[in-house]
Amino acid sequence: MKEEWWRGSVIYQIYPRSFQDTNGDGIGDLKGIVQRLPYVASLGVDAIWLSPIFTSPMADMGYDVSNYTDIDPLFGSLADFDTLIAEAHRLGLKVIIDQVLSHSSNQHPFFLESRQSRTNPKADWYVWADPNHDGTPPNNWQAIFNGGGAWEWEPRRQQYYFHNFLKEQPDFNFHNPEVQDWLLNVLRFWLDRGVDGFRLDTVNFYFHDAKLRDNPADYVKREGPVGRLYDMQYPLFSKNQPENLPFLEKLRSVLDEYQGRTLIGEIGDHHHGTELMAAYTSGRRLHMAYSFDMLSEEFSAGHFRNHIETFFREARDGWPCWAFSNHDVQRHCSRWSDHGGDEVALARQAAALLLSLEGSVCLYQGEELGQTETELAYEELTDPQGLNYWPADKGRDGCRTPMVWTHDATHGGFSDAETSWLPVKAPQLAKSADLQEQSNSSILKTYRQLLKLRHDNPALKHGQTRFLDTEEPVLAFLRDGQTLCLFNLSAQWQELQVSGIQDVLFSEGADLGATRLRLAPNASLIAQAAQDVSIKQQPAMAGQPV
């Protein structure tokens, strides 16, 4: 079990720019993370995941890496990183760091060399292609962030280079074995430094179709305006290539050289995310993976049940990592606000649901406070996605605003600088950590309660899932045949006839009688139950029960 500490673990994602600033420049840093690690440990999580901290021009906030084996001065130094590792381990926290392997910065020395000619030693390290006879790019592939094609012209080579994201993020050519070997050694550098694992950015983007065939139009019919040209194509050839699988096995073999390390893959796909999670974690590939299926606007019993059942049906021996929020999507308390009785009830229910799922779990900083999306004006944005697609897509800055530690301090206690890199606004200040520490009924205290329950209850951490046959909006399942997890995913009261429910472990908005259970909007119940537990739904109730 020590080797597989990651199985059933809870990982706390830290966005370093927004966690804690200690040098007064308005940007979070590694010393700030060290300062706040006791708070993270007090939650009861098992590990932290750090978004990129490597040397970068910051065209995409660190996801454009120019030096894979050093820390960007914005965040500190390698010595600061070593201190962070040591302190996290002292507090019993594992440390997972982001690895952006699919592409580098266009300021990386390898790309600066590659773009000079077709004959230099790094000439084939990135994806280059000749133009069509009329000078147009070699195919129709679209980029995600820049609102146009995924090819950028390089006059020195008289060729185009491929970038799935910004033009400042050229894609590595994974068909070149030298590229693969070099990236594997990057992992060894950080493993030797003591990290416990990696979150692999865009893990299904590594390989492209070597024949550069055109992507077809997307077969999913969309209503309303399309924010990105990228979404008008089905990325049949630009990602999700079969060559990814053998490379994932190479990644796993590197991790197997070390004890107790783990790989989490981000599956960026809106068509087959759960299926890819299963394929990428089956066999000796990734230890676990997450997709955007749980990070979407969908909020229904059928949605959650479908993706969980699909994963465990498709995965031979794979393992999922579920998340409701992260640095790439609108915070779930805002994203699902139309499905809640009120904001606090929805936040508590999301905590209970996520922390009762079979698999591992990622919590995003501020999620434990019930933080909502920050409303920003265009002139306050920094994210290229929002800057390029406004107003159809406001980008990701709204979920990346600084952590709020103290309700009456400058920038919420995040920084004493005159200006922070993103603003802290009144709705976020109202959910500060200090205010919630003072309240026994806060969302923060709910998270601590549920994290302890998950830690102490083997069924919640490792037990298999069996769904009960309930109809919308009630979601019910058993973990290990003995722990019942029950949720009303609506803003209306629900009444059920029940038998076999025994000791209540957690209850929020649930009124349990001898044979009847009343569930308030967004109510949750976790309880010990008999194997033959029975739940029968009654007609939906229009209002609060008498």
C-alpha positions as CSV (number, residue, x, y, z in Angstrom):
1,M,0.0,0.0,0.0
2,K,2.9,2.4,0.6
3,E,4.0,1.9,-3.0
4,E,0.4,2.6,-4.2
5,W,-0.2,5.6,-1.8
6,W,-1.8,7.4,-4.8
7,R,-4.7,4.9,-5.1
8,G,-7.7,6.6,-3.5
9,S,-5.6,9.6,-2.5
10,V,-6.7,13.2,-2.4
11,I,-4.4,15.7,-4.1
12,Y,-4.6,19.4,-3.5
13,Q,-3.8,21.5,-6.6
14,I,-1.8,24.7,-6.0
15,Y,-1.6,27.3,-8.7
16,P,1.7,28.9,-7.6
17,R,1.1,32.4,-9.1
18,S,-2.0,32.7,-6.9
19,F,-1.2,30.9,-3.6
20,Q,1.0,33.2,-1.5
21,D,3.4,36.1,-2.4
22,T,6.4,36.6,0.0
23,N,8.6,39.1,-1.9
24,G,6.0,41.8,-2.7
25,D,5.9,41.5,-6.5
26,G,2.2,40.5,-6.6
27,I,2.9,37.0,-7.8
28,G,2.9,33.9,-5.6
29,D,6.2,32.0,-5.1
30,L,7.7,28.8,-3.6
31,K,8.5,30.4,-0.3
32,G,4.8,31.4,-0.1
33,I,3.8,27.8,-0.7
34,V,6.1,26.6,2.1
35,Q,4.6,29.2,4.4
36,R,1.1,27.8,3.8
37,L,1.9,24.1,3.7
38,P,0.7,23.6,7.4
39,Y,-2.8,24.8,6.2
40,V,-2.8,22.3,3.4
41,A,-1.7,19.5,5.7
42,S,-4.5,20.5,8.1
43,L,-7.1,19.7,5.5
44,G,-6.2,16.0,5.5
45,V,-5.1,15.7,1.9
46,D,-2.4,13.3,0.8
47,A,-0.4,15.3,-1.7
48,I,0.0,18.6,-3.5
49,W,0.2,19.2,-7.2
50,L,2.1,22.3,-8.4
51,S,1.2,23.9,-11.7
52,P,4.3,24.8,-13.7
53,I,7.1,26.6,-11.9
54,F,9.8,26.1,-14.6
55,T,11.7,28.9,-16.5
56,S,9.3,30.4,-19.0
57,P,8.5,33.6,-20.9
58,M,5.0,33.2,-19.5
59,A,3.1,33.5,-22.8
60,D,0.8,30.8,-21.3
61,M,1.5,31.3,-17.6
62,G,4.3,28.7,-17.4
63,Y,2.9,26.1,-19.8
64,D,5.5,27.4,-22.3
65,V,8.7,26.0,-20.9
66,S,12.1,27.4,-21.9
67,N,14.2,25.4,-19.4
68,Y,12.8,22.1,-18.1
69,T,15.4,21.7,-15.3
70,D,15.3,25.0,-13.5
71,I,12.8,27.2,-11.6
72,D,11.6,30.5,-13.0
73,P,13.0,33.4,-10.9
74,L,9.4,34.6,-10.5
75,F,8.8,31.6,-8.2
76,G,12.3,31.3,-6.6
77,S,15.2,28.9,-7.1
78,L,16.0,25.2,-7.1
79,A,17.1,25.7,-3.5
80,D,13.6,27.0,-2.7
81,F,12.2,24.0,-4.4
82,D,14.3,21.6,-2.4
83,T,13.1,23.3,0.8
84,L,9.5,22.9,-0.3
85,I,10.0,19.2,-1.0
86,A,11.6,18.7,2.4
87,E,8.9,20.6,4.3
88,A,6.0,18.9,2.4
89,H,7.5,15.5,3.2
90,R,8.0,16.5,6.9
91,L,4.3,17.3,7.0
92,G,3.4,14.0,5.4
93,L,2.5,15.5,2.0
94,K,3.6,14.0,-1.3
95,V,4.7,16.4,-4.1
96,I,3.5,16.2,-7.7
97,I,4.7,18.6,-10.3
98,D,3.4,19.6,-13.7
99,Q,5.3,18.3,-16.8
100,V,4.5,20.0,-20.1
101,L,6.0,17.5,-22.5
102,S,3.9,17.9,-25.7
103,H,5.4,21.3,-26.5
104,S,8.0,23.8,-25.4
105,S,8.3,27.6,-25.5
106,N,9.4,29.1,-28.8
107,Q,12.3,30.5,-26.7
108,H,13.6,27.1,-25.7
109,P,17.2,26.7,-27.1
110,F,16.2,23.6,-29.0
111,F,13.5,25.4,-30.9
112,L,15.7,28.5,-31.5
113,E,18.2,26.0,-33.1
114,S,15.6,24.0,-34.9
115,R,14.1,27.0,-36.7
116,Q,17.4,28.1,-38.2
117,S,17.7,25.4,-40.9
118,R,16.6,22.0,-42.1
119,T,20.0,20.4,-41.4
120,N,21.0,21.4,-37.8
121,P,21.1,18.8,-35.0
122,K,17.6,19.8,-33.7
123,A,16.0,20.2,-37.1
124,D,13.7,17.3,-36.6
125,W,12.9,17.9,-32.9
126,Y,9.7,19.9,-33.7
127,V,6.9,19.3,-36.2
128,W,7.8,20.9,-39.5
129,A,6.0,20.7,-42.9
130,D,6.3,22.2,-46.4
131,P,3.6,24.6,-47.6
132,N,1.1,23.6,-50.2
133,H,1.8,24.7,-53.8
134,D,-0.2,27.9,-53.2
135,G,1.7,28.7,-50.0
136,T,-1.1,27.7,-47.6
137,P,-0.4,25.4,-44.5
138,P,-0.1,21.7,-45.1
139,N,-3.5,20.8,-43.6
140,N,-6.6,22.3,-41.9
141,W,-5.6,21.7,-38.3
142,Q,-6.7,24.5,-35.9
143,A,-5.0,25.9,-32.8
144,I,-6.8,26.0,-29.5
145,F,-5.8,29.4,-28.2
146,N,-5.1,31.8,-31.0
147,G,-8.4,31.6,-32.9
148,G,-6.9,30.3,-36.2
149,G,-4.7,27.7,-37.9
150,A,-2.2,25.6,-36.0
151,W,0.7,26.3,-38.4
152,E,3.1,29.2,-38.2
153,W,5.4,30.1,-41.1
154,E,9.2,30.2,-40.6
155,P,11.0,32.0,-43.4
156,R,14.5,30.7,-42.5
157,R,13.4,27.1,-43.1
158,Q,10.7,27.9,-45.7
159,Q,8.4,25.6,-43.7
160,Y,5.5,25.8,-41.3
161,Y,5.8,24.5,-37.7
162,F,2.8,23.0,-35.8
163,H,1.4,24.3,-32.5
164,N,-1.7,22.9,-30.9
165,F,-1.9,26.0,-28.6
166,L,-0.2,29.4,-29.0
167,K,2.3,30.0,-31.8
168,E,4.7,30.5,-28.8
169,Q,4.2,26.8,-28.0
170,P,5.7,24.7,-30.8
171,D,4.9,21.0,-30.6
172,F,7.7,18.5,-30.1
173,N,8.1,15.8,-32.8
174,F,7.5,12.6,-30.8
175,H,8.1,10.5,-33.9
176,N,11.8,11.3,-33.3
177,P,13.2,8.8,-30.7
178,E,15.8,11.4,-29.5
179,V,13.0,13.7,-28.4
180,Q,11.4,10.9,-26.4
181,D,14.6,10.0,-24.7
182,W,15.4,13.6,-23.8
183,L,12.0,14.1,-22.2
184,L,12.3,10.9,-20.2
185,N,15.5,12.2,-18.8
186,V,13.8,15.4,-17.8
187,L,11.5,13.2,-15.6
188,R,14.6,11.5,-14.1
189,F,16.0,14.9,-13.2
190,W,13.0,15.8,-11.0
191,L,12.6,12.2,-9.6
192,D,16.2,12.3,-8.5
193,R,15.4,15.6,-6.7
194,G,12.7,13.9,-4.7
195,V,9.3,14.6,-6.4
196,D,6.7,11.9,-5.9
197,G,5.1,12.1,-9.3
198,F,4.0,14.1,-12.3
199,R,0.8,15.6,-13.6
200,L,1.2,15.3,-17.4
201,D,-0.3,18.2,-19.3
202,T,-2.2,17.3,-22.5
203,V,-1.1,13.7,-22.4
204,N,-3.2,12.7,-25.4
205,F,-1.6,15.4,-27.6
206,Y,1.9,14.0,-27.8
207,F,1.8,12.4,-31.2
208,H,0.3,13.8,-34.4
209,D,-0.6,11.9,-37.6
210,A,2.6,11.5,-39.5
211,K,0.7,11.8,-42.8
212,L,-0.7,15.2,-41.8
213,R,-4.2,14.3,-42.9
214,D,-7.0,16.8,-42.6
215,N,-9.3,16.7,-39.6
216,P,-13.0,16.2,-40.5
217,A,-15.7,18.5,-39.4
218,D,-17.0,17.8,-35.9
219,Y,-19.8,15.3,-35.9
220,V,-21.4,16.7,-32.7
221,K,-24.0,19.2,-33.6
222,R,-23.7,22.4,-31.6
223,E,-26.3,25.1,-30.9
224,G,-25.5,28.8,-30.9
225,P,-22.2,30.5,-31.8
226,V,-18.9,28.6,-31.8
227,G,-16.3,30.3,-29.7
228,R,-13.3,28.6,-31.3
229,L,-12.6,27.4,-34.8
230,Y,-10.8,24.5,-33.1
231,D,-14.2,23.2,-31.9
232,M,-15.6,23.0,-35.4
233,Q,-13.3,20.0,-36.1
234,Y,-13.1,16.5,-34.8
235,P,-9.4,16.1,-34.0
236,L,-9.1,12.7,-35.6
237,F,-5.5,13.2,-36.7
238,S,-4.0,16.1,-34.7
239,K,-4.2,14.1,-31.3
240,N,-5.2,10.8,-29.7
241,Q,-2.9,8.9,-32.0
242,P,-2.2,5.1,-31.3
243,E,1.6,5.9,-31.0
244,N,0.7,7.6,-27.7
245,L,0.2,4.2,-25.9
246,P,3.7,2.8,-26.3
247,F,5.2,6.1,-25.2
248,L,3.1,6.0,-22.1
249,E,4.6,2.6,-21.3
250,K,8.0,4.2,-21.6
251,L,7.0,6.9,-19.2
252,R,5.8,4.3,-16.8
253,S,9.0,2.3,-17.1
254,V,10.9,5.4,-15.9
255,L,8.7,5.8,-12.9
256,D,9.1,2.1,-12.1
257,E,12.8,2.8,-11.6
258,Y,11.8,4.7,-8.4
259,Q,9.7,3.6,-5.4
260,G,6.3,5.0,-4.7
261,R,6.0,7.5,-7.6
262,T,3.0,8.2,-9.7
263,L,1.8,9.6,-13.1
264,I,-1.5,11.5,-13.6
265,G,-2.5,12.3,-17.1
266,E,-4.7,15.1,-18.3
267,I,-7.0,13.9,-21.1
268,G,-8.0,16.9,-23.2
269,D,-10.9,15.5,-25.2
270,H,-14.6,16.4,-25.3
271,H,-15.6,13.3,-27.2
272,H,-14.0,10.2,-25.7
273,G,-12.5,11.6,-22.5
274,T,-13.6,8.8,-20.1
275,E,-12.7,6.0,-22.7
276,L,-9.3,7.5,-23.1
277,M,-8.8,7.6,-19.4
278,A,-9.5,3.9,-19.3
279,A,-7.2,3.1,-22.2
280,Y,-4.3,5.3,-20.9
281,T,-4.4,3.8,-17.4
282,S,-4.8,0.1,-18.4
283,G,-1.8,-2.1,-18.2
284,R,1.6,-0.5,-17.5
285,R,0.8,3.0,-18.6
286,L,-0.3,5.9,-16.5
287,H,-1.2,5.2,-12.9
288,M,-4.3,7.4,-13.2
289,A,-5.8,10.0,-15.4
290,Y,-8.6,12.6,-15.5
291,S,-10.6,14.1,-18.3
292,F,-12.9,17.1,-18.7
293,D,-16.1,15.1,-18.4
294,M,-16.5,15.9,-14.7
295,L,-15.3,19.5,-15.4
296,S,-18.1,20.3,-17.7
297,E,-21.5,22.1,-17.2
298,E,-23.3,18.7,-17.0
299,F,-24.8,18.1,-13.5
300,S,-27.1,15.1,-13.3
301,A,-27.3,11.7,-11.8
302,G,-27.1,10.1,-15.2
303,H,-24.0,12.1,-16.2
304,F,-22.0,11.1,-13.1
305,R,-23.1,7.5,-13.2
306,N,-22.5,7.1,-16.9
307,H,-18.9,8.3,-16.7
308,I,-18.0,6.3,-13.6
309,E,-19.5,3.1,-15.0
310,T,-17.9,3.7,-18.4
311,F,-14.5,4.0,-16.9
312,F,-14.6,0.9,-14.8
313,R,-16.2,-1.1,-17.6
314,E,-13.5,0.0,-20.2
315,A,-10.4,-0.1,-17.9
316,R,-8.9,-3.5,-17.4
317,D,-6.9,-2.4,-14.3
318,G,-6.9,1.3,-14.7
319,W,-7.6,4.0,-12.1
320,P,-9.3,7.3,-12.4
321,C,-8.6,10.7,-10.8
322,W,-11.8,12.8,-10.5
323,A,-12.0,16.6,-10.2
324,F,-14.8,19.1,-10.3
325,S,-12.6,22.3,-10.6
326,N,-9.1,23.2,-11.7
327,H,-7.1,26.0,-13.3
328,D,-8.6,25.5,-16.7
329,V,-12.4,25.7,-16.1
330,Q,-14.9,27.8,-14.4
331,R,-15.2,27.0,-10.7
332,H,-17.9,24.4,-10.1
333,C,-19.9,26.4,-7.6
334,S,-20.4,29.0,-10.4
335,R,-20.6,26.5,-13.2
336,W,-23.4,24.5,-11.6
337,S,-25.2,27.3,-9.9
338,D,-28.4,26.7,-11.8
339,H,-28.6,23.3,-10.3
340,G,-28.5,24.3,-6.6
341,G,-30.9,25.3,-4.0
342,D,-28.3,27.8,-2.8
343,E,-24.6,28.4,-3.1
344,V,-23.5,26.9,0.2
345,A,-25.7,23.8,-0.1
346,L,-24.2,23.2,-3.6
347,A,-20.7,23.6,-2.3
348,R,-21.2,21.1,0.5
349,Q,-22.9,18.6,-1.8
350,A,-20.0,18.8,-4.4
351,A,-17.6,18.1,-1.6
352,A,-19.6,15.0,-0.4
353,L,-20.0,13.7,-3.9
354,L,-16.4,14.1,-5.0
355,L,-14.9,12.7,-1.9
356,S,-17.2,9.6,-2.0
357,L,-16.2,8.6,-5.6
358,E,-14.2,5.5,-6.4
359,G,-10.8,6.6,-7.6
360,S,-8.4,9.3,-6.6
361,V,-9.5,13.0,-6.2
362,C,-8.1,16.4,-7.0
363,L,-9.1,19.5,-5.1
364,Y,-8.3,22.9,-6.5
365,Q,-7.1,25.6,-4.2
366,G,-10.1,27.6,-2.8
367,E,-12.5,24.8,-3.6
368,E,-12.5,23.9,0.1
369,L,-13.7,27.5,0.8
370,G,-16.6,27.2,-1.7
371,Q,-15.0,29.9,-3.9
372,T,-16.8,31.0,-7.0
373,E,-15.6,32.3,-10.3
374,T,-14.3,35.9,-10.2
375,E,-16.0,38.3,-12.6
376,L,-13.3,40.2,-14.4
377,A,-13.3,43.1,-16.9
378,Y,-11.5,42.6,-20.2
379,E,-8.7,45.0,-19.2
380,E,-8.0,42.8,-16.1
381,L,-7.4,39.6,-18.2
382,T,-4.0,38.0,-18.7
383,D,-5.1,34.6,-20.2
384,P,-4.6,34.4,-24.0
385,Q,-7.7,32.3,-24.3
386,G,-9.9,35.1,-22.8
387,L,-8.0,37.8,-24.6
388,N,-8.4,36.1,-28.0
389,Y,-12.0,34.9,-27.6
390,W,-13.7,37.5,-25.5
391,P,-16.7,37.8,-25.0
392,A,-17.8,34.3,-26.2
393,D,-15.1,32.8,-23.9
394,K,-13.9,34.9,-21.0
395,G,-10.9,32.6,-20.5
396,R,-9.4,31.0,-17.4
397,D,-8.4,34.0,-15.2
398,G,-11.7,33.9,-13.3
399,C,-10.7,30.7,-11.6
400,R,-7.1,31.7,-11.1
401,T,-7.4,34.8,-8.9
402,P,-5.4,34.7,-5.7
403,M,-6.2,32.5,-2.7
404,V,-8.0,34.6,0.0
405,W,-6.5,34.0,3.4
406,T,-7.6,37.0,5.4
407,H,-10.9,38.9,4.7
408,D,-9.7,42.4,5.8
409,A,-6.1,42.3,4.5
410,T,-4.6,43.7,1.3
411,H,-5.4,41.4,-1.6
412,G,-6.9,39.0,1.0
413,G,-3.6,38.3,2.6
414,F,-2.2,36.9,-0.6
415,S,0.3,39.8,-1.2
416,D,1.2,43.2,0.3
417,A,2.1,44.5,-3.2
418,E,0.3,47.6,-4.5
419,T,-1.1,45.4,-7.3
420,S,-1.5,41.7,-7.5
421,W,-1.2,39.9,-10.9
422,L,-5.0,39.3,-10.8
423,P,-7.4,41.2,-8.6
424,V,-9.1,39.9,-5.4
425,K,-12.7,41.0,-5.3
426,A,-15.4,41.3,-2.7
427,P,-17.3,38.0,-3.4
428,Q,-14.0,36.1,-2.9
429,L,-13.0,38.1,0.2
430,A,-16.3,37.0,1.8
431,K,-15.2,33.4,1.6
432,S,-11.8,33.9,3.2
433,A,-10.0,31.1,5.0
434,D,-9.8,33.1,8.3
435,L,-13.6,33.7,8.4
436,Q,-14.2,30.0,7.8
437,E,-11.7,28.9,10.4
438,Q,-13.8,30.8,13.0
439,S,-17.1,29.1,12.1
440,N,-18.0,25.5,13.0
441,S,-20.5,25.4,10.2
442,S,-18.2,26.6,7.4
443,I,-17.6,24.9,4.0
444,L,-14.0,24.6,5.1
445,K,-15.0,22.6,8.2
446,T,-17.2,20.4,6.0
447,Y,-14.3,19.6,3.7
448,R,-12.1,18.7,6.8
449,Q,-14.9,16.5,8.1
450,L,-15.3,14.7,4.8
451,L,-11.6,14.3,4.2
452,K,-11.3,12.6,7.6
453,L,-14.2,10.4,6.8
454,R,-12.7,9.3,3.5
455,H,-9.3,8.7,5.2
456,D,-10.8,6.6,8.1
457,N,-13.3,4.6,6.0
458,P,-11.6,2.0,3.8
459,A,-14.8,1.6,1.7
460,L,-14.8,5.2,0.6
461,K,-11.1,5.1,-0.2
462,H,-10.8,1.7,-1.9
463,G,-14.2,0.1,-2.1
464,Q,-15.9,-0.9,-5.4
465,T,-19.0,1.0,-6.6
466,R,-22.4,-0.4,-7.2
467,F,-25.1,2.0,-8.4
468,L,-28.6,1.7,-7.1
469,D,-31.5,2.1,-9.6
470,T,-32.7,5.6,-8.8
471,E,-34.1,8.1,-11.2
472,E,-33.2,11.8,-11.7
473,P,-32.4,13.8,-9.7
474,V,-31.3,11.2,-7.1
475,L,-27.9,9.6,-7.3
476,A,-27.2,6.6,-5.1
477,F,-24.4,4.1,-4.9
478,L,-22.8,1.7,-2.5
479,R,-19.1,1.6,-1.9
480,D,-17.8,-1.9,-1.0
481,G,-21.4,-3.0,-0.5
482,Q,-21.6,-1.3,2.9
483,T,-21.3,2.4,2.6
484,L,-24.3,4.2,1.0
485,C,-23.8,7.5,-0.8
486,L,-27.0,9.4,-1.6
487,F,-27.5,12.8,-3.3
488,N,-30.3,15.0,-4.4
489,L,-28.9,16.7,-7.4
490,S,-31.6,19.3,-7.7
491,A,-33.2,22.4,-6.2
492,Q,-36.4,20.6,-5.3
493,W,-37.2,18.5,-2.2
494,Q,-37.2,14.7,-2.8
495,E,-38.8,12.0,-0.7
496,L,-37.8,8.3,-0.6
497,Q,-39.0,5.2,1.1
498,V,-35.9,3.5,2.6
499,S,-34.9,0.4,4.5
500,G,-31.5,-0.9,5.5
501,I,-29.9,2.4,6.3
502,Q,-27.8,2.0,9.5
503,D,-25.3,4.4,11.1
504,V,-25.2,7.9,9.5
505,L,-21.6,9.0,8.8
506,F,-22.4,12.4,7.1
507,S,-25.7,14.2,6.6
508,E,-26.4,17.6,5.0
509,G,-30.0,18.4,4.4
510,A,-31.2,14.8,4.9
511,D,-34.0,14.0,7.3
512,L,-34.0,10.2,8.0
513,G,-36.9,8.5,9.6
514,A,-37.7,4.9,10.2
515,T,-38.9,4.2,6.7
516,R,-38.8,7.6,5.0
517,L,-36.0,9.9,3.9
518,R,-36.5,13.5,3.0
519,L,-33.8,15.2,1.0
520,A,-33.6,19.0,0.8
521,P,-32.2,20.7,-2.3
522,N,-28.6,19.5,-2.8
523,A,-28.8,17.2,0.2
524,S,-26.2,14.5,0.8
525,L,-26.2,11.4,3.0
526,I,-23.4,9.0,3.6
527,A,-24.2,6.1,5.9
528,Q,-23.5,2.5,6.7
529,A,-26.1,0.2,5.0
530,A,-27.1,-3.4,4.7
531,Q,-26.4,-5.2,1.5
532,D,-30.1,-5.3,0.8
533,V,-30.6,-1.6,1.3
534,S,-33.8,-0.5,-0.5
535,I,-34.6,3.0,-1.9
536,K,-37.9,3.8,-3.6
537,Q,-38.5,7.3,-4.9
538,Q,-41.8,9.2,-4.3
539,P,-43.2,11.9,-6.6
540,A,-41.1,15.0,-6.5
541,M,-42.1,17.5,-3.8
542,A,-42.9,21.0,-4.8
543,G,-41.7,22.6,-1.6
544,Q,-40.3,22.0,1.8
545,P,-42.0,19.1,3.6
546,V,-44.1,19.8,6.6
